[in-house]
Every structure is written in structure tokens, then in C-alpha cells.
């Protein structure tokens, strides 16, 4: 069996393997223990359970080993079979241990806000707006107001997933190349495969503050924003940044200050000032790209997603919590 203490003695190698230093692992374990005890007791005391508390099988792995298994899965994305060999358990038990711990781990981490579902109805542009929405239109205005207010940068990212299957009894009709004709909602034209889309909201300093519920790869970035419930949580003084996929934000959210790079007009060119403004916007937006890059270092968020779609959100929430934990340590916002 893989020994925790032996791994922790290797220091830097342990950090590359699971994404946390040994000291951060120990601190996370201390914060996780009471949450796990409370969650496990609530499960044992649930209505309809036949056995009394204390009866039934016990865990072969203690909590520290189960935390190690879960972090290894998130960081390295080993198969359940490989993890079973490493920890002397069968694949089904490894799977149960990981999925039981994930929701509790997300609570123990400084995870961002993460709604479980997208809104049924997207946010719409208000009718009869008399005033013009505020939009940054010049370099002078940009440089004048930039230092003052809190900022949030939004960006969408995609992860490949399996092709949807045709259910028994359904008639797919004529099959398109590589996918059922009536199962296109996960197909991303940009990635040329079936994907799951997630929107990430980040501060300019790099802290992840919000993750949207999982959307299908076909969903446009602007539509994900309108259904993500992010704007319901943002105060009016917060400035929102987006890429060209969020063009039109100022019409849907006129009460917020929104900044989006200028698009090149059809058969035209951007002015020198517009190109310089786009470069300045990119310097701020790079924080979101860097945060997504840190998330994708955890292979469970980068590679082909092998789990059920319902598990996608909690895994991204745990990974974002781990990223925020390292961010807080770096900024000395919590004790080691």
C-alpha cells in the first residue's frame, strides 16, 4: 500500500504529486476531520436506515489516506483500477471513497461560489432603459478609473467528454459524422468534439470567486453568463471584464460597468487607440487565463472527462478550492 508518511518525507515531489505541500495537507486534514465526522454521522442517522449507528462495514483506509486518494485522483486522474492497486482496494471501493469525500472536501476548502444548476430563464436586457449603458471608450477614461473599484474577470473554458448515446427506443434519424444527429447540444464547433463548458470568475489578483454550473459545449459564453447567477451576487460597484465572446454585456447589464475588447468591424480595421485599449484590457484579463491554467494542471479538469456529468461541478469546485488555498497561503491570508 502507498504510505502517506513516506510520500510526505519527499517534500517537493509530494507537492507535485498531489498539488499541496505536506504542511498544507496536514492543515487541510485538520479542517476536514470535523466536517467529515458530521457528514458521516448524518448519513448513518438518516431516515430509513435499518442498522444502528456503529453497525456495518468500516473504512479500510483512514481519513488521511482517503484524502490522499482523492487528491491523487484530482491531480493525476489515475483510473480507479490503478488507485486500487496503489492502496490495496478494489476499484469500486476506491470510487465510493472518492465520491463520498468530494462534497465534504469542497466545504473544507476556500472554494468559490458554485450554483448547482443554471438558471432556467437567462437574464434579459431590461426594457425601456432611458439612459445609455456605461462603457469604457477611451484610453484616458480607462487609465482614470482603473485603480478605483473592485474588478471581476469572467472567462469560459471547455473540457472534452464522451459522445452522448442514443437511448433505447429513440430514433436518431440520419447520423451525422461521429455523433447522433439529434444529440448536438454537447458538440463544440470550436473544439470539434463534445465538451462540457464552465465559466470562471476571477479577481485581478488571481483569486477564483465564482464557478458556473456545468453547461453543454454548444452553449455560447454570453448565454452561460446570463444563466450563471453570477450577476445576482455582484454589487453594483463591481466592474466586469470579458473577452469578445461577451460582446453585448452592457445591454444586458446596464447597471454594471462592463469592459470588453473592441471587435474589428466587417471589412474594416481597428483604430490605433482601439488596438492599444485592447492590449490594456488583455493585461488585466490575463489573470483569468492564468487561473484557468492553474486549474488545468489538475488533470481531472483537463483531460477527457470519464465521470457522470453530474459529478463535473463538484470536481471543479474542489480543484478551484485547492487553487484558492494555495493563493491564500501565497498572500499570507491563512496560517500554514
C-alpha positions in Angstrom: 0.0 0.0 0.0 1.1 3.6 -0.7 2.4 5.1 2.5 1.5 8.7 3.3 4.4 9.4 5.6 6.9 8.1 3.1 5.4 10.3 0.4 5.4 13.4 2.7 9.0 12.9 3.5 9.9 13.7 -0.1 8.6 17.3 0.2 8.7 18.8 -3.3 7.8 15.5 -5.0 4.7 15.2 -2.8 3.7 18.7 -3.7 3.9 18.0 -7.5 2.1 14.7 -7.0 -1.0 15.9 -5.1 -0.9 19.7 -5.5 -0.3 20.6 -1.9 2.8 20.8 0.3 2.9 18.4 3.3 2.2 21.3 5.7 -0.9 22.3 3.6 -2.0 18.7 3.5 -1.9 18.4 7.3 -3.7 21.7 7.8 -6.4 20.7 5.3 -6.8 17.3 7.1 -7.4 19.1 10.5 -10.1 21.2 8.9 -11.6 18.3 7.1 -12.0 15.9 10.1 -14.9 17.6 11.9 -16.8 18.2 8.7 -16.4 14.5 7.7 -17.5 13.3 11.1 -20.6 15.5 11.0 -21.4 14.4 7.4 -20.8 10.7 8.1 -22.9 10.8 11.3 -25.7 12.5 9.3 -25.5 9.7 6.7 -25.7 7.0 9.4 -28.6 8.6 11.2 -30.7 9.2 8.0 -34.3 8.2 7.9 -35.0 4.7 6.6 -31.6 3.3 7.7 -32.1 -0.2 9.1 -28.8 -0.7 11.0 -28.0 1.1 14.2 -25.0 3.6 14.2 -21.8 1.5 14.6 -23.1 -1.5 12.7 -21.9 -2.4 9.2 -18.6 -2.3 7.5 -15.8 0.2 8.4 -13.4 2.0 6.2 -10.2 0.2 5.4 -8.4 3.5 4.8 -8.3 6.2 7.5 -9.3 9.8 6.6 -5.8 10.9 5.8 -5.4 8.0 3.3 -8.8 8.8 1.7 -7.8 12.4 1.4 -4.6 11.3 -0.3 -6.5 9.1 -2.7 -8.9 11.9 -3.6 -6.1 14.4 -4.2 -4.2 11.9 -6.3 -7.3 11.4 -8.4 -7.9 15.2 -8.9 -4.3 16.0 -9.7 -3.1 12.9 -11.7 -6.5 11.5 -12.8 -5.4 7.9 -12.3 -8.0 5.3 -13.1 -9.8 3.6 -10.2 -8.1 0.4 -11.0 -4.6 2.0 -10.7 -5.6 3.6 -7.4 -6.9 0.3 -6.2 -3.5 -1.3 -6.8 -1.7 1.5 -5.0 -4.0 1.3 -1.9 -4.8 -2.4 -1.9 -8.5 -1.9 -2.6 -10.8 -2.9 -5.4 -11.8 -0.2 -7.9 -15.4 0.0 -6.7 -14.3 0.8 -3.1 -11.9 3.5 -4.4 -14.7 5.0 -6.4 -17.0 5.1 -3.4 -14.3 6.6 -1.1 -13.6 9.4 -3.6 -17.2 10.4 -4.4 -18.2 10.3 -0.7 -15.3 12.7 0.3 -15.6 15.2 -2.6 -18.6 17.2 -1.3 -17.1 17.4 2.2 -13.7 18.4 0.8 -15.3 21.2 -1.2 -16.7 22.5 2.1 -13.3 22.4 3.9 -11.6 24.3 1.1 -11.9 28.0 0.3 -13.9 27.1 -2.8 -15.7 29.8 -4.9 -19.4 30.2 -5.1 -20.8 27.4 -7.3 -24.5 27.2 -8.1 -25.6 23.6 -8.7 -27.7 24.4 -11.8 -28.0 27.0 -14.4 -31.0 29.4 -14.3 -34.0 28.1 -16.3 -34.5 31.6 -17.7 -31.5 33.7 -18.7 -31.0 37.3 -17.6 -32.6 39.7 -20.2 -31.8 43.2 -21.1 -34.3 45.5 -19.2 -36.9 47.1 -21.4 -37.3 50.9 -21.7 -33.9 51.8 -20.4 -33.7 55.6 -20.8 -30.0 56.1 -20.0 -27.1 54.8 -22.1 -25.2 52.0 -20.5 -21.7 53.0 -19.3 -18.9 51.6 -21.4 -15.2 52.4 -21.4 -14.5 54.1 -24.8 -11.1 55.8 -24.5 -7.6 55.3 -23.0 -7.9 58.3 -20.8 -11.1 57.1 -19.2 -9.6 53.6 -18.8 -6.5 54.9 -17.0 -8.5 57.3 -15.0 -11.0 54.8 -13.4 -8.9 51.6 -13.4 -7.4 51.9 -9.8 -10.7 52.7 -8.0 -13.2 49.9 -8.0 -13.3 46.1 -7.4 -13.0 44.1 -10.6 -14.1 40.6 -11.7 -12.9 38.9 -14.9 -15.0 36.2 -16.5 -13.9 33.6 -19.0 -15.2 30.3 -20.2 -13.3 27.1 -20.7 -14.2 23.7 -22.1 -13.3 20.1 -21.3 -13.8 17.1 -23.7 -16.4 14.5 -22.7 -17.9 11.4 -24.3 -20.4 11.4 -27.1 -24.0 11.3 -26.0 -25.6 7.9 -26.6 -28.9 7.3 -28.2 -31.3 6.0 -25.6 -33.2 2.8 -26.3 -36.3 3.4 -28.2 -35.2 6.7 -29.7 -34.9 7.2 -33.4 -31.7 9.2 -34.2 -32.6 9.5 -37.8 -29.7 10.1 -40.2 -26.4 10.0 -38.3 -24.1 12.9 -38.6 -20.4 12.1 -38.9 -19.2 10.9 -35.5 -22.3 11.8 -33.5 -26.1 11.2 -33.4 -27.9 13.8 -35.3 -30.3 14.7 -32.5 -27.6 14.9 -29.8 -25.7 18.0 -30.8 -26.0 20.1 -27.6 -22.7 19.0 -26.3 -20.9 19.4 -29.6 -18.5 22.4 -29.6 -17.7 23.7 -33.1 -14.7 25.5 -31.7 -13.1 22.3 -30.2 -14.6 20.0 -32.8 -15.7 17.5 -30.2 -18.3 17.0 -27.4 -17.4 19.2 -24.4 -18.5 20.5 -21.0 -18.3 24.3 -20.6 -17.6 26.1 -17.3 -17.4 29.8 -16.7 -14.8 31.0 -14.2 -14.8 34.4 -12.4 -11.5 35.7 -11.1 -10.2 38.8 -9.4 -7.2 40.6 -10.9 -5.1 39.2 -8.1 -5.9 35.7 -9.2 -8.5 34.5 -6.6 -11.4 32.4 -8.1 -14.6 33.9 -6.7 -17.3 32.1 -8.8 -17.7 29.0 -11.0 -20.8 28.4 -13.0 -22.8 25.2 -13.1 -21.8 22.9 -16.0 -23.1 23.9 -19.4 -23.0 22.0 -22.7 -20.2 22.7 -25.1 -22.6 24.2 -27.6 -23.7 27.0 -25.2 -22.4 30.4 -26.0 -20.3 32.2 -23.4 -22.7 35.1 -23.1 -25.6 32.7 -22.5 -23.7 30.9 -19.8 -23.1 34.3 -18.1 -26.8 35.2 -18.3 -27.8 31.8 -16.7 -24.9 31.5 -14.2 -26.5 33.5 -11.3 -23.2 35.5 -11.1 -24.7 38.9 -11.6 -27.3 38.4 -8.9 -24.4 38.2 -6.4 -22.3 41.1 -7.6 -22.8 44.5 -6.1 -23.4 47.4 -8.5 -19.9 48.9 -8.0 -18.1 45.9 -9.3 -16.6 46.2 -12.8 -17.0 43.2 -15.1 -14.4 42.2 -17.7 -14.8 39.8 -20.5 -13.4 38.7 -23.9 -15.0 39.2 -27.3 -17.3 36.3 -26.5 -19.1 38.6 -24.0 -19.8 41.4 -26.5 -23.2 42.9 -25.6 -22.8 42.7 -21.8 -23.5 46.4 -21.5 -27.0 46.0 -23.0 -28.0 43.1 -20.7 -26.4 44.6 -17.5 -26.6 48.4 -17.9 -26.3 48.9 -14.1 -22.8 47.5 -14.1 -19.7 48.8 -15.6 -18.5 46.3 -18.3 -15.3 46.2 -20.3 -15.0 44.1 -23.5 -12.3 44.4 -26.2 -13.4 46.1 -29.4 -14.2 43.9 -32.3 -12.8 44.6 -35.7 -15.6 45.8 -38.0 -16.5 43.8 -41.0 -14.3 44.8 -43.9 -12.7 47.4 -41.7 -9.8 47.9 -39.2 -9.5 48.9 -35.6 -8.0 52.3 -34.9 -4.6 52.7 -33.2 -6.4 53.7 -30.0 -8.7 50.7 -30.0 -5.8 48.3 -30.5 -3.9 49.9 -27.6 -7.1 49.7 -25.5 -7.4 46.1 -26.3 -3.9 45.4 -25.2 -4.5 47.1 -21.9 -7.7 45.1 -21.4 -5.7 41.9 -22.2 -3.2 42.8 -19.5 -6.0 42.7 -16.9 -7.8 39.7 -18.4 -4.6 37.5 -18.3 -5.5 36.8 -14.6 -8.4 34.7 -15.7 -6.3 32.8 -18.3 -3.7 32.1 -15.6 -6.3 30.9 -13.1 -7.7 28.5 -15.8 -4.2 27.3 -16.5 -3.7 26.5 -12.8 -7.0 24.7 -12.7 -6.0 22.6 -15.8 -2.8 21.5 -14.0 -5.2 19.1 -12.2 -5.8 16.5 -15.0 -9.3 15.8 -13.8 -10.2 19.2 -15.2 -8.2 19.0 -18.4 -8.4 15.5 -19.9 -11.3 13.6 -21.3 -14.0 13.6 -18.5 -14.7 10.0 -17.6 -17.4 10.5 -14.9 -21.0 11.3 -15.0 -21.9 14.9 -15.9 -23.5 15.4 -12.5 -20.0 15.0 -10.9 -18.3 17.6 -13.1 -19.3 20.6 -10.9 -18.1 19.3 -7.6 -14.7 18.2 -9.0 -14.2 21.7 -10.5 -15.3 23.2 -7.2 -12.7 21.1 -5.2 -9.9 22.0 -7.7 -10.8 25.7 -7.5 -10.8 25.4 -3.7 -7.3 23.9 -3.8 -6.1 26.7 -6.1 -7.6 29.3 -3.7 -5.9 27.6 -0.8 -2.5 27.9 -2.4 -3.4 31.6 -3.3 -4.2 32.4 0.3 -1.0 30.8 1.5 0.9 32.8 -1.0 -0.7 36.1 0.1 -0.4 35.1 3.8 -4.2 35.2 4.4 -4.3 32.0 6.4 -2.0 30.2 8.8 0.2 27.4 7.3 
